[in-house]
Amino acid sequence: MYGWMFRLLPGPLWFRVLLTLALIAGVLVLMVQFLFPWMSQFTGFTDSTIGFTGATPIAVQS
């Protein structure tokens, strides 16, 4: 899949490599700016229990 995309890019090899790196950087920036913040509301990775004082821990009976 990436081979045909690389062959479609114009210019000599050094320019295609530079353009590919710029495209990858652009996709990563868009993902960090828009996709990951939108996805964070659907995952539990941002939930924190540090400083939570709402419930008391269950006492262990011996």
C-alpha positions as CSV (number, residue, x, y, z in Angstrom):
1,M,0.0,0.0,0.0
2,Y,2.7,2.5,0.9
3,G,4.8,1.6,-2.2
4,W,2.2,2.8,-4.7
5,M,1.7,6.0,-2.6
6,F,5.4,6.6,-2.6
7,R,5.6,6.1,-6.4
8,L,2.7,8.5,-7.0
9,L,4.7,11.4,-5.3
10,P,6.4,13.7,-7.8
11,G,10.1,14.5,-8.0
12,P,13.4,12.8,-7.4
13,L,14.0,10.3,-4.6
14,W,15.3,12.8,-2.1
15,F,12.3,15.0,-2.6
16,R,9.9,12.1,-2.2
17,V,11.6,11.1,1.0
18,L,11.3,14.7,2.3
19,L,7.7,15.0,1.2
20,T,6.9,11.6,2.9
21,L,8.4,12.8,6.1
22,A,6.5,16.0,5.9
23,L,3.2,14.2,5.3
24,I,3.8,11.8,8.2
25,A,4.6,14.8,10.5
26,G,1.4,16.5,9.3
27,V,-0.7,13.4,10.0
28,L,0.8,13.1,13.5
29,V,0.1,16.7,14.3
30,L,-3.5,16.4,13.2
31,M,-3.9,13.3,15.3
32,V,-2.5,14.9,18.4
33,Q,-4.5,18.1,17.9
34,F,-7.9,16.6,17.0
35,L,-8.2,12.9,17.0
36,F,-6.6,12.0,20.4
37,P,-8.5,14.7,22.4
38,W,-11.8,13.5,20.9
39,M,-11.0,9.9,21.6
40,S,-10.0,10.6,25.2
41,Q,-13.6,11.0,26.2
42,F,-14.3,7.4,25.3
43,T,-11.4,5.8,27.1
44,G,-10.7,5.4,30.8
45,F,-7.1,6.3,30.6
46,T,-7.6,9.8,31.8
47,D,-9.6,8.8,34.9
48,S,-7.7,9.4,38.0
49,T,-8.3,8.2,41.6
50,I,-5.5,10.3,43.2
51,G,-7.0,12.6,45.7
52,F,-10.4,11.0,45.5
53,T,-12.1,11.4,48.9
54,G,-15.7,10.4,48.0
55,A,-15.8,6.8,49.4
56,T,-14.1,5.1,52.3
57,P,-12.1,2.0,51.7
58,I,-13.7,-1.4,52.7
59,A,-12.4,-2.6,56.0
60,V,-10.8,-6.1,55.9
61,Q,-12.4,-8.4,58.5
62,S,-10.1,-10.9,60.2
